């Protein structure tokens, strides 16, 4: 994973009391295998051989979403007025 993703994974594992990345995964893909709207997915392998998806949320995504919603709340009434929409 990228340095940012590694840091996020390490912090989450530590916060959950699970140990280090090396203790939890025998391997972890170096590049994401998939991308999601708010994060990336890495392939991990547990010590027992089970393959798992490791989803990593992009940093500050909550702030980005909050800002988007704020702009929608500001723009929506103007759009409604300009387009002469009545949603009542």
Secondary structure, 3 states (H helix, E strand, C coil): CCHHHHHHHHHHHHHCCCCCHHHHEEEECCCCCEEECCEEEEEEEECCCCEEEEEEECCCHHHHHHHHHHHHHHHHHHHHHHCCCCCC
